[in-house]
Amino acid sequence: MRLAKFLATAGVASRRGAEELVRSGRVSVAGDTIVDPARNVGPSDAVAVDGEIVAEAPRRAVYAVNKPAGVVSTARDPQGRPTVVSLVPSALRLYPVGRLDIDTTGLILLTNDGELAHQLTHPRYEVPKTYRVVLARPPVRDRELTALRQGVTLEDGPTAPARVRRISADTIELEIHEGRKRQVKRMCEEVGHPVRRLERVAFGPLALGDLAPGAHRALTRSEIRALASAGRAAGPEAD
């Protein structure tokens, strides 16, 4: 197993965070500092971070959180703003799966399983995320919906086709599987309807449901299995 994947599976950090830990020289294997995240390690290898041996992976935990506006999607914030991690009291080291803008509300996942987080957020796996979007300049007409379904061209290139349905004159439900920065807002602006309110209502097979703003709940084993399957289904496994 590659070193970065080992650290992520052990709950040390997300896959990307684990790669950064290794490259910064904070990880050793059998006493030797390693800076290559792709270095293979086995069950008998003593892996340490900042001199502390990485213990056996803790139990996998995944929480659904209904993120309110004004809460940042990080584990810590240097500006002292409330974080999504602070909404879930836990002795485990949790971190968010992907991000939502500070003014975006709705479903975000917290986990200690870096490999699961990687499977759910890496672009090659194409795990869908669904948003309820309240738009300015109503009504939203068929031609704008068609443009979103076909994909629109942004400054960083064309988007993949989205699934869209109109809920009311100023509200749509939009499903995408890419994860570009501010993508939903930029797509809607491109078709002439700036976003007034944005809420994520589903992540892969998991729906927000009636979870109250600021509330959280631990996912069931079957829900975690469904998420893991969604992450594996669209892309090949990697070491």
MIPADREN-953184 format. One line per field, with one value per residue: residue number from 0; residue in one letter; x, y, z of N, C-alpha, C in turn. Coordinates in Angstrom, 2 decimals. Layout:
BEGIN
resi: (NUM,...)
resn: (A,...)
nx: (X,...)
ny: (Y,...)
nz: (Z,...)
cax: (X,...)
cay: (Y,...)
caz: (Z,...)
cx: (X,...)
cy: (Y,...)
cz: (Z,...)
This chain:
BEGIN
resi: (0,1,2,3,4,5,6,7,8,9,10,11,12,13,14,15,16,17,18,19,20,21,22,23,24,25,26,27,28,29,30,31,32,33,34,35,36,37,38,39,40,41,42,43,44,45,46,47,48,49,50,51,52,53,54,55,56,57,58,59,60,61,62,63,64,65,66,67,68,69,70,71,72,73,74,75,76,77,78,79,80,81,82,83,84,85,86,87,88,89,90,91,92,93,94,95,96,97,98,99,100,101,102,103,104,105,106,107,108,109,110,111,112,113,114,115,116,117,118,119,120,121,122,123,124,125,126,127,128,129,130,131,132,133,134,135,136,137,138,139,140,141,142,143,144,145,146,147,148,149,150,151,152,153,154,155,156,157,158,159,160,161,162,163,164,165,166,167,168,169,170,171,172,173,174,175,176,177,178,179,180,181,182,183,184,185,186,187,188,189,190,191,192,193,194,195,196,197,198,199,200,201,202,203,204,205,206,207,208,209,210,211,212,213,214,215,216,217,218,219,220,221,222,223,224,225,226,227,228,229,230,231,232,233,234,235,236,237,238)
resn: (M,R,L,A,K,F,L,A,T,A,G,V,A,S,R,R,G,A,E,E,L,V,R,S,G,R,V,S,V,A,G,D,T,I,V,D,P,A,R,N,V,G,P,S,D,A,V,A,V,D,G,E,I,V,A,E,A,P,R,R,A,V,Y,A,V,N,K,P,A,G,V,V,S,T,A,R,D,P,Q,G,R,P,T,V,V,S,L,V,P,S,A,L,R,L,Y,P,V,G,R,L,D,I,D,T,T,G,L,I,L,L,T,N,D,G,E,L,A,H,Q,L,T,H,P,R,Y,E,V,P,K,T,Y,R,V,V,L,A,R,P,P,V,R,D,R,E,L,T,A,L,R,Q,G,V,T,L,E,D,G,P,T,A,P,A,R,V,R,R,I,S,A,D,T,I,E,L,E,I,H,E,G,R,K,R,Q,V,K,R,M,C,E,E,V,G,H,P,V,R,R,L,E,R,V,A,F,G,P,L,A,L,G,D,L,A,P,G,A,H,R,A,L,T,R,S,E,I,R,A,L,A,S,A,G,R,A,A,G,P,E,A,D)
nx: (0.85,0.51,2.25,0.88,-1.78,-1.89,-1.61,-3.91,-5.91,-5.51,-6.55,-5.09,-4.99,-6.63,-6.37,-5.02,-4.01,-2.35,-0.41,0.81,1.88,3.85,5.54,6.52,8.40,7.72,7.15,8.16,9.54,10.32,12.21,13.49,13.32,10.82,9.96,8.44,5.23,4.28,5.70,5.89,4.46,4.34,2.46,4.17,5.84,7.11,5.51,5.72,4.57,5.78,7.45,5.81,4.45,2.21,-0.78,-2.91,-5.63,-8.35,-11.81,-14.02,-15.65,-18.39,-20.10,-23.09,-23.71,-25.65,-24.74,-24.76,-25.11,-22.25,-20.52,-17.38,-15.88,-13.78,-11.30,-9.99,-9.79,-7.95,-8.93,-10.70,-13.36,-16.48,-16.31,-17.14,-16.31,-16.38,-19.02,-19.57,-19.24,-16.58,-14.16,-12.57,-10.34,-11.63,-12.43,-13.59,-15.35,-14.56,-15.70,-17.88,-18.91,-18.69,-21.16,-22.87,-25.26,-26.26,-25.80,-22.90,-20.16,-18.41,-15.49,-13.20,-11.89,-9.66,-9.32,-11.90,-12.85,-11.23,-12.14,-14.68,-14.34,-12.41,-11.97,-12.07,-13.82,-16.37,-18.59,-21.89,-23.21,-25.94,-27.83,-30.02,-31.15,-31.74,-32.58,-31.73,-33.43,-35.82,-38.32,-36.86,-36.09,-36.82,-34.71,-32.46,-32.30,-31.80,-29.27,-27.70,-28.02,-26.66,-24.12,-22.00,-19.73,-17.08,-14.60,-12.53,-12.88,-15.15,-18.08,-19.14,-22.15,-25.08,-27.57,-30.79,-33.67,-36.65,-38.06,-39.60,-40.52,-38.22,-36.44,-34.30,-33.24,-30.10,-27.76,-24.42,-21.22,-18.69,-16.10,-15.38,-14.19,-16.65,-18.51,-21.31,-22.46,-21.13,-21.93,-24.68,-24.67,-23.58,-25.67,-27.30,-28.55,-27.88,-26.93,-28.99,-29.47,-28.04,-28.09,-26.86,-28.33,-27.98,-25.48,-23.92,-25.48,-26.67,-29.07,-29.94,-32.28,-34.40,-32.65,-31.77,-30.65,-27.27,-27.27,-26.24,-25.64,-24.66,-23.73,-25.31,-24.13,-24.94,-25.42,-22.84,-21.58,-22.94,-22.07,-19.32,-19.42,-20.44,-18.27,-16.37,-17.51,-17.40,-14.79,-11.47,-9.86,-7.09,-3.72)
ny: (-1.19,2.23,4.93,7.38,6.58,4.69,6.34,7.91,5.96,5.18,7.30,9.59,11.86,13.47,12.08,13.92,15.64,13.83,13.33,15.83,15.92,13.92,14.92,17.16,16.18,15.08,12.49,9.20,5.99,3.05,4.48,6.04,9.10,9.82,11.18,10.67,10.23,7.99,5.83,2.41,0.64,-1.91,-4.18,-4.67,-2.49,0.23,3.11,6.56,9.77,12.93,11.78,10.14,6.95,5.63,4.41,1.49,1.70,3.75,3.11,3.46,6.47,8.38,11.32,13.10,16.49,19.40,22.15,25.45,28.84,31.00,29.32,27.76,25.41,23.75,22.13,23.71,27.25,30.08,32.63,32.42,31.78,29.93,26.39,23.53,21.18,21.80,21.52,18.93,17.09,15.09,12.59,11.69,12.36,14.35,15.40,17.55,16.32,17.41,20.77,23.49,26.75,29.60,30.92,29.06,26.57,23.41,19.87,18.38,16.17,14.67,12.93,10.40,8.88,8.88,7.66,7.05,9.68,10.56,8.95,9.98,12.59,12.91,13.94,11.91,9.95,10.91,11.39,12.32,15.52,17.22,20.18,22.66,25.54,28.92,31.53,34.72,37.17,35.90,34.63,31.30,30.06,27.64,27.59,28.32,26.18,24.13,24.90,24.51,21.77,20.88,21.73,24.42,27.03,28.05,30.28,28.58,26.51,24.24,22.96,19.74,18.13,18.89,17.60,18.84,20.22,22.14,23.73,25.87,29.19,30.63,28.78,25.99,22.54,21.19,18.94,17.99,16.51,17.38,19.28,22.02,25.25,27.29,26.40,25.89,28.40,29.91,28.65,29.18,31.97,32.29,31.60,33.71,34.04,35.02,33.54,33.48,32.00,29.04,25.60,22.48,19.43,16.75,14.20,12.14,9.04,9.86,11.73,15.01,15.26,15.68,16.86,19.26,22.73,23.15,20.80,17.33,13.90,10.53,8.34,5.34,1.91,0.81,3.10,4.17,2.14,2.43,4.97,4.45,2.62,4.26,5.94,4.18,3.20,4.82,5.08,3.61,1.56,2.71,2.34)
nz: (0.00,-0.78,0.84,1.40,1.13,3.18,5.46,5.18,5.39,7.99,9.31,9.77,8.16,5.36,2.01,0.36,2.33,3.65,1.70,1.64,4.22,4.03,1.98,3.25,4.96,7.40,7.98,8.78,7.98,9.45,10.86,8.99,7.27,4.94,1.82,-0.33,-1.31,-2.64,-1.84,-1.05,1.66,4.17,6.35,8.52,8.68,10.51,10.79,11.27,12.35,12.79,14.66,16.19,16.41,14.05,14.97,14.94,12.68,13.74,14.64,11.90,11.30,10.24,9.75,9.06,8.49,8.80,7.47,8.62,7.31,7.46,8.74,8.46,6.20,7.35,9.45,11.30,11.87,11.13,11.51,13.52,13.10,13.35,12.80,10.74,11.92,14.61,15.18,15.76,18.48,19.35,20.15,18.19,15.44,13.18,9.85,7.19,4.29,1.36,0.50,1.37,0.38,2.60,2.78,1.79,2.49,4.04,3.31,4.52,4.88,7.60,8.52,9.73,8.00,5.67,3.19,2.30,2.11,0.02,-2.10,-2.39,-3.21,-5.22,-8.59,-10.58,-9.75,-9.91,-8.17,-7.56,-6.55,-5.16,-5.42,-4.11,-5.53,-5.26,-7.34,-8.76,-10.83,-11.89,-14.25,-14.37,-17.43,-20.08,-21.91,-20.42,-18.64,-20.46,-21.38,-19.07,-18.80,-21.02,-20.53,-19.70,-20.70,-18.79,-17.29,-16.70,-18.44,-20.22,-18.57,-17.37,-18.52,-16.62,-14.36,-14.18,-12.66,-12.66,-9.89,-9.03,-10.15,-9.50,-8.50,-8.69,-8.94,-8.94,-10.18,-10.05,-10.90,-10.80,-9.12,-9.03,-7.96,-6.55,-8.43,-8.99,-8.54,-10.47,-12.84,-12.88,-12.95,-15.47,-17.17,-16.76,-14.27,-11.28,-8.14,-5.33,-3.03,-1.77,-1.30,-0.34,-0.94,-1.24,-1.21,-3.24,-2.72,-0.40,1.29,2.56,4.01,6.87,8.63,10.98,10.67,11.61,13.04,13.54,12.58,13.16,10.56,9.43,9.21,6.77,5.26,5.12,3.69,1.27,0.46,0.18,-1.93,-3.93,-4.29,-5.31,-7.61,-9.91,-10.69,-11.08,-8.61,-6.64,-5.54)
cax: (0.00,1.29,2.35,-0.20,-3.03,-1.80,-1.89,-5.32,-6.73,-5.33,-7.24,-4.17,-5.37,-7.18,-5.31,-4.21,-3.28,-1.29,0.66,1.52,2.67,5.03,6.45,7.13,9.43,7.23,6.80,9.28,9.27,11.43,13.20,14.01,12.39,10.37,9.30,7.70,3.94,4.00,6.52,5.09,4.69,3.64,1.90,5.21,6.62,6.80,5.29,5.57,4.35,6.38,8.05,4.83,4.04,0.81,-1.40,-3.92,-6.70,-9.50,-13.06,-14.42,-16.80,-18.85,-21.23,-23.75,-23.91,-26.35,-23.92,-25.43,-24.33,-21.34,-19.63,-16.40,-15.76,-12.43,-11.16,-9.56,-9.85,-7.07,-9.69,-11.55,-14.76,-16.92,-16.01,-18.05,-15.82,-16.80,-20.43,-19.69,-18.37,-16.03,-12.76,-11.86,-9.88,-12.54,-12.21,-14.69,-15.21,-14.82,-16.00,-18.97,-18.62,-19.16,-22.56,-23.65,-25.75,-26.66,-25.14,-21.46,-19.78,-17.18,-15.04,-11.79,-11.44,-9.14,-9.51,-13.28,-12.93,-10.60,-13.04,-15.88,-14.06,-11.51,-12.78,-12.23,-14.89,-17.62,-19.70,-22.75,-23.70,-27.19,-28.04,-31.23,-30.61,-32.70,-31.92,-32.21,-33.95,-36.76,-38.35,-35.86,-36.77,-36.36,-33.42,-31.39,-32.20,-31.15,-27.84,-27.07,-28.00,-25.67,-22.81,-21.70,-18.30,-16.60,-13.25,-11.60,-13.24,-16.55,-18.51,-19.86,-23.61,-25.68,-28.98,-31.49,-35.13,-37.21,-38.97,-40.52,-40.05,-36.89,-35.71,-33.99,-32.40,-28.99,-26.84,-23.16,-20.27,-17.39,-15.93,-14.63,-14.48,-17.85,-18.99,-22.75,-22.72,-20.63,-22.78,-25.95,-24.39,-23.30,-26.93,-28.06,-29.30,-27.03,-27.47,-29.39,-29.33,-27.55,-28.12,-26.61,-29.37,-27.59,-24.09,-24.05,-26.78,-27.11,-29.86,-29.95,-33.50,-34.94,-31.63,-31.92,-29.41,-26.36,-27.36,-25.45,-25.98,-23.74,-24.31,-25.40,-23.20,-25.43,-25.20,-21.41,-21.30,-23.48,-21.16,-18.09,-19.71,-20.56,-16.93,-15.61,-18.21,-17.14,-13.38,-10.71,-9.14,-5.68,-2.96)
cay: (0.00,3.46,5.57,8.36,5.84,4.10,7.40,8.29,4.87,5.20,8.45,10.68,13.03,13.11,11.62,15.08,16.08,12.86,13.59,17.03,15.54,13.18,15.80,18.13,15.52,14.80,11.07,8.27,4.56,2.32,5.44,6.85,10.10,9.55,12.34,10.20,9.67,6.74,4.74,1.28,0.18,-3.14,-4.24,-4.70,-1.25,1.20,4.42,7.57,11.16,13.79,10.94,9.30,5.80,5.62,3.23,0.82,2.64,3.75,2.76,4.45,7.28,9.33,12.11,14.08,17.76,20.43,23.34,26.74,29.93,31.60,28.29,27.42,23.96,23.33,21.63,24.86,28.50,31.06,33.84,32.18,31.57,28.56,25.39,22.39,20.17,22.18,21.19,17.50,16.71,13.75,12.41,11.30,13.44,14.41,16.48,17.58,15.71,18.52,22.06,24.37,28.15,30.02,31.31,27.93,25.73,22.07,18.62,18.16,14.97,14.66,11.55,10.15,7.92,9.66,6.96,7.30,11.08,10.63,8.34,10.79,13.93,12.96,14.12,10.74,9.09,11.52,11.23,13.49,16.35,17.86,21.47,23.45,26.86,30.02,32.37,36.06,37.43,34.89,33.17,30.48,29.56,26.36,27.70,28.30,24.80,23.36,25.24,23.83,20.32,20.61,22.18,25.80,27.32,28.98,30.75,27.45,25.47,23.82,22.04,18.54,18.31,18.76,17.23,20.01,20.27,23.39,23.55,27.00,30.20,31.10,27.73,24.78,21.53,21.02,17.87,17.99,15.57,18.02,19.98,23.26,26.31,28.10,25.97,26.08,29.83,30.40,28.11,29.90,33.32,32.21,31.56,34.93,34.01,34.94,32.74,34.17,31.07,27.75,24.56,21.13,18.57,15.34,13.88,10.77,8.45,10.33,12.97,15.82,14.91,16.67,17.26,20.69,23.50,23.04,19.48,16.28,12.54,9.50,7.51,3.91,1.10,0.65,4.37,4.28,1.21,3.02,6.04,3.84,2.05,5.38,6.44,3.21,2.78,5.62,5.12,2.44,1.63,3.07,2.05)
caz: (0.00,-0.82,2.15,1.58,1.34,4.52,6.44,5.06,5.92,9.44,9.88,10.10,7.36,4.06,1.10,-0.03,3.51,3.91,0.73,2.07,5.39,3.58,1.22,4.16,5.74,8.76,8.07,8.68,7.89,10.07,11.32,7.88,6.76,3.58,1.22,-1.50,-0.88,-3.34,-1.26,-0.58,3.03,4.51,7.71,9.54,8.66,11.56,10.20,12.31,11.94,13.82,15.67,16.87,15.61,13.63,15.54,14.13,12.30,14.65,13.98,10.89,11.69,9.23,10.22,8.21,9.17,8.04,7.70,8.49,6.75,8.41,9.27,7.43,5.97,7.68,10.82,12.10,11.11,11.77,11.83,14.68,12.75,13.67,11.78,10.73,12.87,15.96,15.35,16.10,19.60,19.14,20.52,16.99,14.57,12.03,8.89,6.22,2.97,0.46,1.12,0.94,0.66,3.92,2.72,1.31,3.57,3.65,3.68,4.40,5.63,8.38,8.71,10.07,6.99,4.55,1.92,1.90,1.68,-1.29,-3.08,-2.57,-3.71,-6.37,-9.80,-11.45,-9.26,-10.41,-7.23,-7.75,-5.45,-5.59,-4.77,-4.33,-5.85,-5.43,-8.31,-9.06,-12.18,-12.39,-14.11,-15.06,-18.62,-20.61,-22.60,-19.42,-18.17,-21.53,-21.38,-17.93,-19.10,-22.06,-20.07,-20.06,-20.75,-17.78,-17.59,-16.58,-19.38,-20.23,-17.53,-17.80,-18.44,-15.30,-14.28,-13.65,-12.72,-12.14,-8.77,-9.10,-11.09,-9.14,-7.79,-9.44,-8.30,-9.89,-9.79,-10.78,-10.33,-10.74,-7.85,-9.21,-6.99,-6.78,-9.74,-9.17,-8.65,-11.77,-13.91,-12.90,-13.44,-16.90,-17.90,-16.50,-13.02,-10.08,-7.03,-4.11,-1.90,-2.26,-0.27,-0.83,-0.39,-1.34,-1.54,-3.71,-2.39,0.91,1.24,3.77,4.75,7.80,9.59,11.24,10.53,12.74,13.66,12.93,12.96,12.68,9.51,9.70,8.43,5.40,4.57,4.84,2.58,0.04,0.07,-0.31,-3.25,-4.88,-4.58,-6.10,-8.83,-11.10,-11.04,-10.67,-7.33,-6.75,-4.32)
cx: (0.89,1.17,1.21,-1.53,-3.03,-2.17,-3.36,-6.23,-6.65,-5.98,-6.34,-4.58,-6.09,-6.04,-4.41,-3.38,-2.13,-0.12,1.48,2.39,3.97,6.02,7.15,8.17,9.03,6.94,8.06,8.76,10.50,12.57,13.77,12.95,12.09,9.65,8.53,6.38,3.62,4.84,5.60,5.47,3.86,3.17,2.96,6.05,6.15,6.72,5.03,5.35,4.83,6.92,7.11,4.35,2.54,0.20,-2.37,-5.08,-7.86,-10.76,-13.46,-15.69,-17.12,-20.10,-21.78,-24.01,-24.69,-25.65,-24.75,-24.53,-23.44,-20.37,-18.68,-16.20,-14.33,-12.42,-10.77,-9.61,-8.99,-7.78,-10.66,-13.02,-15.18,-16.67,-17.02,-17.62,-16.27,-18.26,-20.64,-18.75,-17.88,-14.58,-11.92,-11.39,-10.73,-12.13,-13.31,-14.34,-15.58,-15.19,-17.29,-18.54,-19.24,-20.64,-23.46,-24.03,-25.93,-25.68,-23.65,-21.14,-18.50,-16.79,-13.62,-11.16,-10.97,-9.33,-10.93,-13.44,-12.34,-11.52,-14.24,-15.60,-13.16,-12.34,-13.01,-13.39,-16.27,-18.81,-20.59,-23.06,-24.90,-27.45,-29.42,-30.79,-31.75,-31.98,-32.56,-32.71,-34.86,-37.65,-37.18,-36.55,-36.13,-34.99,-32.24,-31.20,-31.48,-29.65,-27.11,-26.98,-26.96,-24.25,-22.54,-20.19,-17.96,-15.17,-12.22,-12.04,-14.70,-16.86,-19.11,-21.37,-24.13,-27.10,-29.71,-32.99,-35.61,-38.20,-40.02,-39.89,-38.62,-36.02,-35.52,-33.26,-31.36,-28.05,-25.61,-22.25,-18.84,-17.28,-15.12,-15.07,-15.66,-18.56,-20.47,-23.07,-22.28,-21.47,-24.08,-25.77,-24.19,-24.59,-27.85,-28.83,-28.35,-27.73,-27.78,-29.23,-28.98,-27.48,-27.81,-27.58,-29.04,-26.12,-24.09,-25.42,-27.39,-27.83,-29.81,-31.16,-33.94,-33.94,-31.65,-30.60,-28.56,-26.34,-26.49,-26.02,-24.93,-24.44,-24.33,-24.37,-23.64,-25.24,-23.73,-21.02,-21.78,-22.58,-19.87,-18.28,-19.83,-19.19,-16.13,-16.20,-17.74,-15.68,-12.65,-10.08,-7.68,-4.99,-2.62)
cy: (1.24,4.21,6.56,7.67,5.21,5.15,7.81,7.22,4.81,6.40,9.60,11.97,12.54,12.67,12.79,15.59,15.14,13.05,14.80,16.75,14.84,14.10,16.82,17.50,15.16,13.32,10.22,6.85,3.83,3.27,6.33,7.83,9.82,10.78,11.96,9.57,8.32,5.58,3.65,0.91,-1.07,-3.14,-4.19,-3.43,-0.31,2.59,5.42,8.93,12.04,12.96,10.02,8.18,5.89,4.31,2.61,1.79,2.58,3.33,3.87,5.16,8.25,10.01,12.97,15.33,18.68,21.75,24.62,27.75,30.52,30.62,27.87,25.91,23.48,22.77,22.75,26.10,29.55,32.35,33.64,32.01,30.15,27.63,24.26,21.32,20.50,21.85,19.74,17.18,15.27,13.72,12.02,12.53,13.41,15.55,16.40,16.90,16.79,19.77,22.64,25.79,28.56,30.40,30.20,27.04,24.29,20.98,18.65,16.96,15.23,13.21,11.53,9.19,8.68,8.99,7.13,8.73,11.25,10.08,9.22,12.14,13.97,13.03,12.86,9.84,9.63,11.25,12.48,14.21,17.15,19.10,22.01,24.89,27.85,31.11,33.75,36.11,36.32,35.49,32.50,29.79,28.27,26.47,27.72,26.89,23.94,23.63,24.53,22.33,19.96,20.91,23.58,26.01,28.39,29.38,29.64,26.26,25.07,22.87,20.79,18.83,18.08,18.21,18.36,19.78,21.57,23.06,24.64,28.03,30.66,30.04,26.51,23.80,21.12,19.94,17.92,16.94,16.12,18.77,21.26,24.31,27.15,27.68,26.24,27.55,30.36,29.89,28.90,31.34,33.33,32.17,32.72,34.97,33.88,34.20,33.61,33.29,29.70,26.77,23.22,20.18,17.09,15.24,12.41,10.23,8.98,11.67,13.68,15.48,16.03,17.06,18.78,21.43,23.44,21.68,18.48,14.93,11.59,8.65,6.05,3.16,0.96,1.95,4.55,3.35,1.80,4.14,5.47,3.24,3.13,5.90,5.49,2.98,3.53,5.65,3.91,2.64,1.98,2.71,3.35)
cz: (0.00,0.51,2.39,1.83,2.72,5.57,6.39,5.65,7.44,10.11,10.25,9.41,6.12,3.16,0.71,1.15,3.84,2.95,1.13,3.30,4.98,2.90,2.13,5.09,7.15,9.00,7.93,8.60,8.39,10.44,10.24,7.39,5.29,3.04,-0.04,-1.05,-1.51,-2.83,-0.72,0.85,3.27,5.94,8.80,9.60,9.77,10.94,11.32,11.68,13.08,14.99,16.41,15.93,15.30,14.09,14.55,13.86,13.30,13.90,13.02,11.35,10.56,9.77,9.09,9.05,8.24,8.35,7.58,7.76,7.85,9.05,8.15,7.39,6.17,9.10,11.78,11.24,11.81,12.15,12.99,14.37,13.11,12.49,11.84,11.72,14.29,16.23,15.81,17.25,19.42,19.59,19.31,16.23,13.30,11.11,7.82,4.91,1.95,1.23,0.57,1.25,1.99,3.91,2.18,2.49,3.08,4.01,3.44,5.29,6.39,8.60,9.24,9.07,5.75,3.21,1.41,1.40,0.29,-2.37,-3.37,-3.22,-4.94,-7.65,-10.61,-11.01,-9.60,-9.48,-7.31,-6.44,-5.97,-4.75,-5.09,-4.43,-6.04,-6.23,-8.40,-10.51,-12.69,-13.47,-14.81,-16.22,-19.14,-21.26,-21.62,-18.86,-19.20,-21.56,-20.25,-18.19,-20.14,-21.59,-20.56,-20.00,-19.72,-18.10,-17.47,-17.43,-19.29,-19.08,-18.15,-17.75,-17.03,-15.43,-13.58,-13.71,-12.08,-11.03,-8.74,-10.03,-10.78,-8.48,-8.68,-8.52,-9.33,-9.36,-10.68,-10.15,-10.37,-9.40,-7.99,-8.20,-7.45,-8.08,-9.95,-9.36,-10.02,-12.92,-14.01,-13.37,-14.94,-17.72,-17.49,-15.20,-11.82,-8.95,-5.83,-2.88,-2.45,-1.10,-0.91,-0.14,-0.51,-1.71,-1.94,-3.34,-1.10,0.80,2.59,4.64,5.67,8.88,9.74,11.02,11.79,13.40,12.90,13.34,12.41,11.62,9.95,8.85,6.98,4.62,4.22,3.69,1.26,-0.46,-0.50,-1.69,-4.30,-5.27,-5.44,-7.48,-10.06,-11.50,-10.54,-9.31,-7.59,-5.45,-3.60)
